[in-house]
Amino acid sequence: MLTTPHHRIYFKIFILFLFTGFTLTAQVGIGTISPNSDALLDVDASSNSGGILLPRLALSNTTSPSPLSADVAGMVVYNTATAGDVSPGFYYNDGSVWVKIATGNNDDWTTTGNSGTSPGTNFVGTTDNQDLAFYTNNNEQMRILANGFVGINTTSANEYLDVNGDIDIGGGSTDYDNYSENVYIRAQSEEWFISVANESDAADSDFFVGLNADSGDSNFKVTPNGRISIGKDDDNPDDMVHITNDQNATTTIRIDNTNSNGSTSLELWDGSSLEAYFSHDNNTDVLELGNNDTNGTVELCADGGVVMTLDANSDVNVVNNLSKGGGSFKIDHPLDPDNKYLYHSFVESPDMMNVYNGNITTNSNGVAKVVLPDYFSALNKDYRYQLTAIGSFAKTMISKELSNNSFKIKSDLPNVRVSWQVTGIRKDPYANENRIIPEVEKESHLKGKYLHPNAYNLTKESGIYYNKANTQLADAENLEEEDIDKKIN
């Protein structure tokens, strides 16, 4: 209510300037006769308290000019509605959308910190399906996508954290925490640490993966010199890969390839060249152990020494005794080499016996001298002879026993062809130290077990070399193959 003549005069002047179509160049003062020279309208409430009441209307959302007919840059209103993304308060129009003017409720965020906030109400972010970008030096450095993925140095994150560049974790001596520098990963049932031991000595600063931040409890370590330790029992591996653990597992290393046409292999290379391999052909079920060099040799070792060799000519050398259930040679059959093999069994004896034989013809006096190799007498003892006349019923005899690597034959007729054989028992130093004992008691824990149980109509479990663990493993693998076949079929 305008209670004084002056108030009524000021109001009439204000209404006159607002609603007339005249263009005025002077300043208008309300409550003052000296309006500010830079102000078109100067309202002074120092003598009479009051304010300017701007237009009040209900906006629908920031992107619609409604209830106005169009967006007008500079338009200021007080919104009375709570709808869409607008709430009661002052808004100005920037020519395309409504922008809320900060209010006394501190809806804006200051660069010096904020207080009295509520996470559900006060936040930095978007309320529509738009990304939130962060800039420095007017360049985008980080973005939170509308789906929650965070990208650093990228605008198209594909995971909850996508970093296009390097990540530096830890502060070295400036951020030492007595443990390690960690990446902590929590699974549903277990916690994992990917870490580097933060030690002052570089030789102790291992990279490791474990269930806690202590490298001593880790099952996998990589030392600064590139050596790898797998298992808890070795903190300082002596080899490039050292696998050790006090465990009950049957298999220490498993190499698996289920492709029926592939190979399960371990290959040894020298730069670009394959030198040797240990491989199982899944198609033929052949296990191969090989030296890939043209003149290479395969050596089998035990107790620190070579016990058997196989050279590039397929020659096998066994350093000590070879025990076997049987033996034979196998060749292409001389009469049908295209289609058949020919086998002959080895000649065997309880003694370490050497056999020498040949044919010789006695002279006109019925005498013949058989000369043996010059090493014969040094190698053999306990000689035995056999003589057979060929082509006649002549009588033959050993007229002079072995001496100086020779012996003589006498026939009762002249010019008799004689087939002879002489055997000797080895007496060289190795033979003297390693005589074969024909009958030997089985070890106490092997009594009742057989080398060849199937020959006695017994099951494989009765075998001396039966390995329950390996058999269970093989049975499990066979079951897996059966399951795979069932799934395929």
C-alpha positions in Angstrom: 0.0 0.0 0.0 1.4 3.4 -1.0 0.9 5.4 2.3 2.6 8.7 1.4 2.3 11.1 -1.4 5.9 10.6 -2.3 5.3 6.8 -2.6 2.3 7.3 -4.9 4.3 9.8 -7.0 7.3 7.3 -7.3 4.9 4.5 -8.3 3.2 6.5 -11.0 6.5 7.5 -12.4 7.6 3.8 -12.4 4.4 2.7 -14.1 4.8 5.5 -16.6 8.3 4.4 -17.6 7.3 0.8 -17.8 4.2 1.0 -19.9 4.8 4.0 -22.2 6.4 3.5 -25.6 8.8 6.4 -25.1 12.5 5.9 -25.3 14.2 7.5 -22.3 17.9 8.2 -22.0 18.0 9.3 -18.4 18.3 7.1 -15.3 15.2 6.4 -13.1 15.4 6.4 -9.3 12.9 5.0 -6.9 13.4 6.2 -3.3 16.3 8.4 -4.5 16.7 11.6 -6.5 20.2 10.7 -7.5 20.1 7.3 -9.3 23.4 5.7 -10.2 24.7 6.9 -13.5 25.3 3.4 -14.8 21.9 2.1 -13.8 18.8 2.5 -15.9 16.7 1.8 -12.7 18.0 2.5 -9.2 15.6 1.4 -6.3 16.7 2.7 -2.9 15.0 1.0 0.0 17.1 2.7 2.7 14.2 4.8 3.9 11.4 2.5 3.1 12.0 -1.2 3.2 10.8 -3.2 0.2 11.8 -5.2 -2.9 11.0 -5.9 -6.5 8.7 -8.9 -7.1 9.7 -10.6 -10.4 7.3 -12.7 -12.5 6.3 -16.1 -11.0 5.4 -19.0 -13.1 5.5 -22.8 -13.3 8.3 -24.2 -15.5 8.0 -27.8 -16.8 11.7 -28.5 -17.3 14.9 -26.7 -18.2 14.7 -27.6 -21.9 11.2 -26.2 -22.6 10.3 -22.5 -22.7 6.8 -23.3 -21.5 4.7 -21.6 -20.3 6.4 -18.9 -22.3 6.1 -19.2 -26.1 9.9 -19.2 -26.8 13.4 -19.1 -25.3 14.6 -15.5 -24.8 18.1 -14.9 -23.7 18.2 -12.8 -20.5 14.6 -13.7 -19.4 14.5 -14.0 -15.6 11.6 -15.7 -13.7 10.9 -17.3 -10.4 9.8 -20.9 -10.9 7.2 -22.2 -8.5 6.9 -25.8 -9.7 8.8 -29.0 -8.9 8.7 -31.0 -12.1 11.1 -32.6 -14.5 14.6 -31.3 -13.6 13.4 -28.0 -12.1 12.6 -27.0 -8.6 11.4 -23.7 -7.0 13.9 -20.9 -7.4 15.1 -18.2 -9.8 16.0 -19.2 -13.4 17.4 -17.3 -16.3 17.1 -18.3 -20.0 20.3 -18.5 -22.0 18.5 -18.5 -25.3 18.0 -22.3 -25.4 17.5 -23.6 -21.8 16.6 -22.4 -18.4 19.5 -22.2 -15.9 18.9 -22.1 -12.2 20.4 -19.1 -10.4 22.2 -20.1 -7.2 20.1 -19.7 -4.1 20.6 -19.4 -0.4 20.2 -23.2 -0.1 23.8 -23.6 -1.6 22.7 -25.9 -4.5 25.9 -24.8 -6.2 29.4 -26.2 -5.3 32.1 -23.8 -4.4 35.8 -24.2 -5.1 36.7 -23.6 -1.4 34.7 -26.5 -0.1 31.1 -27.2 0.9 29.3 -28.0 4.2 25.9 -29.1 5.2 25.5 -31.4 2.2 23.5 -34.5 1.8 24.8 -37.2 -0.7 21.3 -37.9 -2.0 20.5 -34.3 -2.6 23.8 -32.5 -3.2 26.2 -34.0 -5.7 28.4 -33.2 -8.7 27.1 -34.8 -11.8 24.3 -35.1 -14.2 20.6 -35.9 -13.8 20.1 -36.9 -17.4 21.6 -39.6 -19.6 24.8 -37.6 -20.2 28.5 -38.2 -19.5 30.4 -36.1 -16.9 33.7 -34.7 -18.2 36.6 -33.3 -16.3 39.0 -30.8 -17.8 42.4 -29.3 -17.1 44.1 -26.6 -19.2 40.9 -26.7 -21.3 41.5 -30.3 -22.3 39.4 -33.2 -21.2 41.4 -35.6 -19.0 38.8 -37.8 -17.4 35.2 -38.8 -18.1 32.5 -40.7 -16.2 30.2 -42.2 -18.8 26.4 -42.3 -18.2 26.7 -46.1 -17.6 29.2 -45.6 -14.7 32.4 -46.5 -16.6 35.3 -44.3 -15.9 37.8 -43.4 -18.6 41.1 -41.6 -18.0 42.7 -40.1 -21.1 39.9 -41.7 -23.1 36.3 -40.7 -23.9 35.1 -44.3 -24.6 35.7 -46.4 -21.5 34.9 -50.1 -22.0 35.3 -51.2 -18.3 34.5 -49.7 -14.9 38.0 -48.2 -15.1 39.7 -47.8 -18.5 43.1 -46.0 -18.4 44.6 -45.1 -21.7 48.2 -44.8 -20.5 50.4 -45.9 -17.6 49.4 -46.3 -13.9 52.0 -45.4 -11.2 51.3 -47.1 -7.9 53.3 -46.5 -4.8 55.6 -43.7 -3.7 58.9 -45.5 -3.2 60.7 -44.3 -0.1 58.4 -41.3 0.3 55.3 -43.6 0.9 56.8 -46.6 2.6 54.2 -48.6 4.6 56.3 -51.6 5.8 54.7 -53.9 3.3 54.2 -53.6 -0.4 52.7 -51.5 -3.2 49.5 -53.4 -4.0 46.6 -53.8 -6.3 43.9 -55.3 -4.1 41.3 -57.5 -5.8 38.3 -58.9 -3.9 36.5 -61.9 -5.4 33.4 -63.4 -4.0 35.2 -65.9 -1.8 38.8 -64.8 -1.7 41.1 -61.7 -1.7 44.1 -61.3 -4.0 47.0 -58.9 -4.0 49.1 -58.1 -7.0 52.1 -56.4 -5.5 55.7 -55.3 -5.5 57.7 -55.7 -2.2 58.7 -52.2 -1.1 62.2 -53.0 0.1 65.2 -50.7 0.3 67.4 -53.4 -1.3 66.5 -53.8 -5.0 67.3 -57.5 -4.9 64.5 -58.1 -2.4 61.9 -56.0 -4.3 60.1 -59.0 -5.8 56.9 -58.7 -7.9 54.4 -61.2 -6.4 50.8 -62.4 -6.4 49.3 -63.6 -3.1 46.4 -63.8 -0.7 47.9 -60.9 1.4 50.3 -58.1 1.2 53.2 -60.2 2.6 55.5 -61.4 -0.2 56.7 -64.3 2.1 53.2 -65.9 1.8 53.0 -65.6 -1.9 52.7 -68.6 -4.3 54.1 -66.7 -7.3 57.1 -64.3 -7.4 59.3 -62.7 -10.1 62.6 -61.5 -8.8 64.3 -58.4 -10.2 66.8 -60.6 -12.1 63.9 -62.3 -14.0 63.7 -65.6 -12.1 60.3 -67.0 -11.3 59.3 -68.9 -8.1 56.1 -70.8 -8.0 55.2 -72.3 -4.6 55.7 -71.1 -1.0 58.9 -72.9 -0.2 61.3 -70.8 -2.2 61.9 -67.1 -1.7 65.1 -67.0 -3.7 64.8 -69.2 -6.9 68.1 -70.5 -8.2 66.8 -71.2 -11.7 64.8 -69.2 -14.2 61.7 -71.1 -13.2 61.6 -72.8 -9.8 58.5 -74.7 -8.7 58.5 -75.9 -5.2 55.9 -76.6 -2.5 55.1 -79.0 0.3 52.0 -80.4 -1.3 50.0 -83.6 -1.8 49.1 -82.9 -5.4 49.9 -85.7 -7.9 51.1 -83.5 -10.7 53.5 -80.6 -10.3 53.3 -79.4 -13.9 50.4 -80.2 -16.2 50.5 -79.4 -19.9 47.1 -80.0 -21.5 46.0 -80.1 -25.1 42.6 -81.7 -25.9 42.8 -81.2 -29.6 42.7 -84.8 -31.1 45.0 -83.7 -34.0 47.4 -81.7 -31.9 50.4 -82.5 -29.6 51.0 -81.9 -25.9 54.6 -80.8 -26.0 57.5 -79.3 -24.1 60.0 -77.8 -26.6 63.5 -76.6 -26.0 64.8 -73.8 -28.3 68.1 -72.1 -28.9 67.0 -68.7 -30.2 65.2 -69.5 -33.5 66.1 -73.2 -33.6 64.2 -76.1 -32.0 66.8 -78.2 -30.2 64.9 -80.9 -28.3 61.4 -81.8 -27.4 59.2 -84.0 -25.2 55.9 -84.5 -26.9 52.7 -86.7 -27.0 51.0 -87.0 -30.3 47.3 -86.9 -29.5 46.4 -88.5 -32.9 48.8 -91.5 -32.7 49.2 -91.7 -28.9 53.0 -91.8 -29.4 55.2 -90.3 -26.8 58.3 -88.7 -28.3 61.6 -87.7 -26.6 64.0 -86.2 -29.1 67.1 -84.3 -29.9 66.3 -82.2 -33.1 70.0 -81.7 -34.1 71.3 -83.7 -37.0 74.0 -85.3 -35.0 72.3 -85.0 -31.6 72.4 -87.5 -28.8 69.8 -88.2 -26.2 71.2 -89.1 -22.8 69.3 -90.6 -19.9 71.0 -89.8 -16.5 70.7 -91.1 -13.0 72.7 -90.4 -9.8 74.5 -87.5 -11.6 75.8 -89.6 -14.5 74.7 -90.9 -17.9 73.1 -94.4 -17.8 71.9 -94.7 -21.4 72.4 -92.9 -24.7 70.6 -92.8 -28.0 72.5 -91.2 -30.9 71.4 -89.9 -34.3 72.1 -93.3 -35.9 69.5 -94.9 -33.6 72.2 -96.8 -31.7 71.4 -97.4 -28.0 74.2 -97.7 -25.4 73.4 -98.9 -21.8 76.2 -98.2 -19.4 75.3 -100.9 -16.9 73.1 -104.0 -16.9 69.9 -104.3 -19.0 67.2 -106.4 -17.5 64.2 -107.5 -19.6 61.4 -109.9 -19.8 62.5 -111.0 -23.3 64.2 -109.6 -26.3 64.4 -110.0 -30.1 65.5 -108.4 -33.2 62.9 -107.0 -35.6 63.7 -106.5 -39.3 61.9 -106.3 -42.6 61.3 -109.9 -43.7 64.0 -110.9 -46.2 61.5 -112.8 -48.4 58.6 -110.2 -48.2 60.0 -106.9 -46.9 57.0 -105.0 -48.3 54.5 -106.8 -46.1 56.2 -108.6 -43.2 58.6 -108.3 -40.3 61.0 -111.0 -39.1 61.7 -111.6 -35.3 64.4 -113.6 -33.7 64.8 -114.1 -29.9 68.0 -113.2 -28.1 70.3 -116.0 -27.0 70.4 -116.0 -23.2 72.5 -117.6 -20.5 72.8 -117.4 -16.7 76.5 -116.6 -17.3 78.0 -113.5 -18.9 78.9 -115.7 -21.9 80.6 -114.8 -25.2 80.2 -117.1 -28.2 82.7 -117.4 -31.1 82.3 -119.8 -34.1 83.3 -120.5 -37.6 84.3 -123.1 -40.3 87.8 -124.3 -41.1 89.3 -127.1 -43.1 92.1 -129.4 -41.8 95.2 -129.8 -43.9 96.6 -133.0 -45.5 97.7 -134.1 -42.1 94.3 -133.5 -40.6 95.4 -130.4 -38.6 93.8 -126.9 -38.5 94.6 -123.9 -36.3 91.8 -121.5 -35.3 93.0 -118.0 -34.5 90.7 -115.9 -32.3 90.7 -112.0 -31.8 93.8 -110.7 -29.9 91.6 -109.6 -27.0 90.0 -113.1 -26.5 92.2 -114.3 -23.7 92.1 -111.0 -21.9 88.3 -111.0 -22.0 87.4 -114.6 -21.4 87.9 -117.6 -19.1 86.3 -121.1 -18.6 86.4 -122.0 -22.3 84.1 -124.6 -23.9 84.4 -126.2 -27.4 82.1 -127.8 -29.9 83.2 -129.4 -33.2 81.2 -130.8 -36.1 82.6 -132.5 -39.2 80.9 -131.3 -42.5 80.6 -133.7 -45.5 82.2 -136.8 -43.9 82.0 -139.0 -40.9 85.5 -138.0 -39.8 86.4 -137.9 -36.1 87.5 -134.5 -34.8 89.1 -133.4 -31.6 90.7 -130.3 -29.9 94.4 -131.3 -30.3 95.6 -128.2 -28.5 93.6 -126.0 -26.1 93.4 -122.3 -26.2 96.7 -120.5 -25.8 97.8 -117.2 -27.1 94.3 -116.6 -28.5 94.3 -119.8 -30.7 93.6 -123.5 -30.5 94.2 -126.5 -32.8 91.8 -129.1 -34.3 92.8 -132.6 -35.4 90.7 -134.8 -37.7 91.4 -138.5 -38.4 91.0 -137.8 -42.2 92.8 -135.2 -44.2 91.1 -132.1 -45.7 88.0 -132.3 -43.4 85.8 -129.2 -43.2 84.9 -128.6 -39.6 82.4 -126.2 -38.0 83.7 -125.0 -34.6 82.3 -123.1 -31.7 84.0 -121.9 -28.6 82.5 -120.0 -25.6 84.0 -118.0 -22.8 82.8 -116.4 -19.6 83.7 -112.7 -19.3 86.4 -111.9 -16.9 86.9 -108.1 -17.6 86.9 -105.8 -14.5 83.3 -104.7 -15.0 82.1 -108.3 -15.3 84.1 -109.3 -12.2 82.4 -106.5 -10.2 78.9 -107.1 -11.6 78.3 -110.8 -11.9 74.7 -111.7 -12.7 73.0 -113.6 -9.8 70.4 -115.9 -11.4 68.1 -116.3 -8.4 67.3 -113.3 -6.2 64.7 -112.8 -3.5 62.1 -110.1 -4.2 62.2 -107.1 -2.0 59.9 -107.5 1.1 57.5 -104.8 0.0 57.2 -106.4 -3.5 56.6 -110.0 -2.4 53.3 -111.1 -3.9 53.8 -108.7 -6.8 54.6 -109.7 -10.3 56.7 -108.2 -13.2 54.1 -109.6 -15.6 50.9 -110.2 -13.8 48.9 -110.8 -17.0 51.1 -113.9 -17.7 49.7 -115.4 -14.5 46.1 -114.3 -15.3 46.3 -111.6 -12.5 45.0 -108.1 -12.6 47.3 -105.1 -13.3 47.0 -104.1 -9.6 49.3 -107.2 -8.8 52.1 -105.7 -10.9 55.3 -104.5 -9.4 55.3 -101.4 -11.5 51.6 -100.7 -11.0 51.3 -97.0 -10.0 47.9 -96.3 -8.4 48.2 -92.5 -8.7 49.1 -92.6 -12.3 46.4 -95.1 -13.0 43.8 -92.9 -11.3 45.0 -89.9 -13.3 44.8 -91.9 -16.5 41.3 -93.2 -15.6 40.2 -89.6 -14.8 41.5 -88.4 -18.1 39.7 -91.3 -19.9 36.5 -90.3 -18.1 37.0 -86.7 -19.2 37.5 -87.8 -22.8 34.3 -90.0 -22.5 32.4 -86.9 -21.2 33.7 -84.8 -24.1 32.7 -87.5 -26.6 29.2 -87.7 -25.1 28.9 -83.9 -25.3 30.1 -83.9 -28.9 27.8 -86.8 -29.9 
